[in-house]
Amino acid sequence: MASSTNPPKKSAAPGGKLTVKQEREQRRQAKVEAFKKEQARSRRNRLFGIWGAVVGSIVAVGLVVTIVVITATPKKDPLSIELTGLKTWDVPGAVHVDPERVDYKADYGMDPPAGGPHWSAWLNCGIYDEPQENERAVHALEHGAVWVTYNPDEVTGAALDTLRDRMPRTYSILSPYPGLDSPVVASAWGAQIRMDGVDDERLDGFIARYWQSGTAPELGASCTGAVDGPGKIG
């Protein structure tokens, strides 16, 4: 009978232990498996990196397009805002006359005043519940503030709260003006508009056009650090 050609099986070392050769083979197989797992992990990371770069590029392109569209869109000139009933004056600035009073109504046809000679110390911007000196408020207008006055006999309670909420937080003055012939009047340097009430939509347009606008002779000068008038509440 011919003898078998199959190689004899490797037997373990006495006591069931692996031979040195078998241990080396086991370690080699373990290294191969670890290498394969590392290769698979690297491939996944490369795919994630590629997709991340693609998504990032798409986002970046979108941002660039958005910026280009925004910057390419011409901004509307605030002075082009049309306001029904707007009245304007060409008045000189930087003329200090204190301590003399100015008759703005007789000299310039303004009541409240919207520019002209004034006192050297301006009225600090804010909300007041008492009337203010015209000459100080006008100086604040020269710095780019908007002065909103109201008839205290007509604007009270919830209506007054509404008006206060509509005021800008800086470079604005709100104060009562007894005897005012309109419920609310908004003034800026050389410009003024009379309104029908605290909900008049023209107030927003007036503020957008004249608040910190280029019509003020001393645009950007401080609206604080001078005189707090009586009754300042905010």
C-alpha positions as CSV (number, residue, x, y, z in Angstrom):
1,M,0.0,0.0,0.0
2,A,1.3,3.4,-1.0
3,S,2.0,5.7,1.8
4,S,0.0,9.0,2.3
5,T,1.5,12.1,0.7
6,N,-0.2,14.5,3.2
7,P,2.4,16.1,5.6
8,P,2.1,15.1,9.1
9,K,0.1,17.4,11.4
10,K,2.1,19.6,13.8
11,S,1.6,18.5,17.2
12,A,1.6,20.7,20.2
13,A,4.3,20.6,22.8
14,P,3.9,18.1,25.6
15,G,1.3,19.2,28.1
16,G,-0.9,20.9,25.4
17,K,1.4,23.9,25.1
18,L,2.2,25.5,21.8
19,T,5.5,25.1,20.3
20,V,7.8,28.1,19.8
21,K,7.0,27.9,16.1
22,Q,3.3,27.9,16.7
23,E,3.6,30.8,19.1
24,R,5.4,32.8,16.4
25,E,2.8,31.9,13.9
26,Q,0.0,33.1,16.3
27,R,1.8,36.4,16.9
28,R,2.2,36.9,13.1
29,Q,-1.5,36.2,12.5
30,A,-2.4,38.7,15.2
31,K,-0.1,41.4,13.6
32,V,-1.7,40.7,10.2
33,E,-5.2,41.1,11.6
34,A,-4.2,44.3,13.4
35,F,-2.6,45.7,10.2
36,K,-5.8,44.9,8.2
37,K,-7.9,46.7,10.8
38,E,-5.6,49.7,10.7
39,Q,-5.8,49.8,6.9
40,A,-9.6,49.7,7.0
41,R,-9.7,52.5,9.6
42,S,-7.4,54.6,7.5
43,R,-9.6,54.1,4.5
44,R,-12.6,55.2,6.4
45,N,-10.8,58.3,7.7
46,R,-9.7,59.2,4.2
47,L,-13.3,58.9,3.0
48,F,-14.5,61.1,5.8
49,G,-11.8,63.6,5.1
50,I,-12.7,63.7,1.4
51,W,-16.4,64.2,2.1
52,G,-15.6,66.8,4.8
53,A,-13.5,68.7,2.4
54,V,-16.2,68.5,-0.3
55,V,-18.9,69.8,2.2
56,G,-16.5,72.5,3.5
57,S,-15.8,73.6,-0.1
58,I,-19.5,73.8,-0.8
59,V,-20.1,75.8,2.4
60,A,-17.2,78.1,1.6
61,V,-18.4,78.7,-1.9
62,G,-21.9,79.5,-0.6
63,L,-20.5,82.0,1.9
64,V,-18.4,83.7,-0.8
65,V,-21.4,84.0,-3.0
66,T,-23.5,85.4,-0.2
67,I,-20.8,88.0,0.7
68,V,-20.5,88.9,-3.0
69,V,-24.3,89.4,-3.3
70,I,-24.5,91.4,-0.1
71,T,-21.5,93.6,-0.9
72,A,-22.6,94.1,-4.5
73,T,-26.1,95.2,-3.5
74,P,-26.0,99.0,-3.2
75,K,-27.1,100.3,0.2
76,K,-30.0,102.8,0.2
77,D,-29.0,106.3,1.1
78,P,-30.9,107.2,4.3
79,L,-31.4,110.7,3.0
80,S,-33.4,109.3,0.1
81,I,-36.2,108.1,2.5
82,E,-39.3,110.1,1.7
83,L,-41.4,111.5,4.5
84,T,-44.7,113.2,4.2
85,G,-44.9,116.5,6.0
86,L,-41.1,116.8,6.5
87,K,-39.9,120.4,7.0
88,T,-36.2,121.4,6.7
89,W,-34.1,124.5,7.5
90,D,-30.6,125.6,6.6
91,V,-29.2,126.7,9.9
92,P,-25.7,127.5,11.1
93,G,-23.9,125.3,13.6
94,A,-21.2,125.8,16.3
95,V,-22.6,129.2,17.4
96,H,-22.6,129.3,21.2
97,V,-24.6,132.1,22.8
98,D,-24.9,131.2,26.4
99,P,-26.2,132.4,28.8
100,E,-28.6,134.2,26.4
101,R,-31.8,132.6,25.5
102,V,-32.7,132.0,21.8
103,D,-36.2,132.7,20.5
104,Y,-36.2,129.9,18.0
105,K,-39.9,130.4,17.0
106,A,-39.5,134.1,16.3
107,D,-36.0,133.9,14.7
108,Y,-36.2,130.6,12.8
109,G,-39.9,129.6,12.7
110,M,-39.1,126.5,14.8
111,D,-41.1,125.2,17.7
112,P,-39.6,123.0,19.0
113,P,-36.2,124.1,17.7
114,A,-34.3,121.9,15.1
115,G,-31.0,123.7,15.0
116,G,-29.4,127.1,15.3
117,P,-27.4,128.9,18.0
118,H,-27.2,127.1,21.3
119,W,-25.4,126.8,24.6
120,S,-21.9,125.3,24.9
121,A,-22.9,122.4,27.2
122,W,-25.3,120.0,25.5
123,L,-28.1,118.0,27.0
124,N,-27.1,114.4,27.7
125,C,-29.1,112.0,25.6
126,G,-31.8,110.0,27.4
127,I,-35.4,109.8,28.4
128,Y,-36.8,112.7,30.5
129,D,-40.2,113.2,32.1
130,E,-39.8,117.0,32.4
131,P,-39.4,119.8,29.8
132,Q,-35.8,120.6,28.8
133,E,-33.9,123.7,27.9
134,N,-34.1,124.2,24.2
135,E,-30.5,125.6,23.9
136,R,-29.0,122.4,25.4
137,A,-31.2,120.1,23.4
138,V,-30.2,121.8,20.2
139,H,-26.6,121.3,20.9
140,A,-27.3,117.5,21.2
141,L,-28.9,117.7,17.7
142,E,-25.7,119.2,16.5
143,H,-24.0,116.0,17.5
144,G,-26.3,113.8,15.5
145,A,-29.0,113.1,18.1
146,V,-32.8,112.9,17.4
147,W,-35.0,114.8,19.8
148,V,-38.6,113.5,20.1
149,T,-41.0,115.8,22.0
150,Y,-44.6,115.1,23.0
151,N,-47.6,117.0,24.3
152,P,-47.9,115.8,27.9
153,D,-51.7,116.5,27.8
154,E,-52.2,114.1,25.0
155,V,-49.5,111.4,25.4
156,T,-49.7,109.6,28.7
157,G,-49.8,106.1,30.2
158,A,-49.5,103.2,27.7
159,A,-49.2,105.6,24.8
160,L,-46.1,107.2,26.4
161,D,-44.7,103.7,27.1
162,T,-45.1,102.9,23.4
163,L,-43.2,106.1,22.4
164,R,-40.4,105.3,24.8
165,D,-40.0,101.8,23.4
166,R,-39.6,103.2,19.9
167,M,-36.7,105.4,20.8
168,P,-33.1,104.5,19.8
169,R,-31.0,103.5,22.8
170,T,-28.3,106.1,22.1
171,Y,-28.1,109.5,20.5
172,S,-31.8,110.3,21.2
173,I,-33.7,112.5,23.6
174,L,-37.4,112.1,24.6
175,S,-39.0,114.8,26.6
176,P,-42.4,116.5,27.2
177,Y,-43.0,119.8,25.5
178,P,-46.0,121.7,27.0
179,G,-48.2,123.5,24.5
180,L,-47.0,121.4,21.5
181,D,-49.5,121.7,18.6
182,S,-49.1,118.0,17.7
183,P,-49.1,114.9,19.8
184,V,-45.5,114.1,18.8
185,V,-42.8,116.0,17.0
186,A,-39.5,114.5,15.9
187,S,-36.5,116.9,15.3
188,A,-33.0,116.5,14.0
189,W,-30.5,119.1,12.9
190,G,-32.3,121.1,10.3
191,A,-35.2,118.8,10.0
192,Q,-38.6,118.2,11.7
193,I,-41.8,116.3,11.3
194,R,-45.1,116.5,13.1
195,M,-46.9,113.3,13.8
196,D,-50.5,112.3,14.6
197,G,-49.6,110.0,17.5
198,V,-47.2,107.6,19.1
199,D,-48.0,104.9,16.4
200,D,-47.2,107.2,13.5
201,E,-45.1,105.0,11.1
202,R,-43.1,108.1,10.0
203,L,-41.2,108.1,13.2
204,D,-39.2,105.1,12.2
205,G,-38.5,106.6,8.8
206,F,-37.4,109.9,10.4
207,I,-35.0,108.1,12.8
208,A,-33.6,106.0,9.9
209,R,-33.0,109.1,7.9
210,Y,-31.6,111.5,10.5
211,W,-30.3,109.5,13.5
212,Q,-26.5,110.0,13.4
213,S,-26.8,111.3,9.9
214,G,-24.5,113.4,7.8
215,T,-26.7,116.5,8.1
216,A,-25.4,117.1,11.7
217,P,-22.5,119.6,11.8
218,E,-20.6,117.7,14.5
219,L,-21.6,114.2,13.7
220,G,-20.4,111.6,16.2
221,A,-19.5,114.1,18.9
222,S,-20.5,112.8,22.4
223,C,-24.1,112.8,23.6
224,T,-23.1,112.1,27.2
225,G,-20.7,113.7,29.7
226,A,-22.3,117.2,29.7
227,V,-25.6,118.2,31.4
228,D,-28.4,115.9,32.8
229,G,-31.6,117.9,32.6
230,P,-34.3,117.6,35.2
231,G,-36.4,114.5,35.3
232,K,-34.0,112.1,33.6
233,I,-35.3,108.5,34.0
234,G,-33.2,106.7,31.5
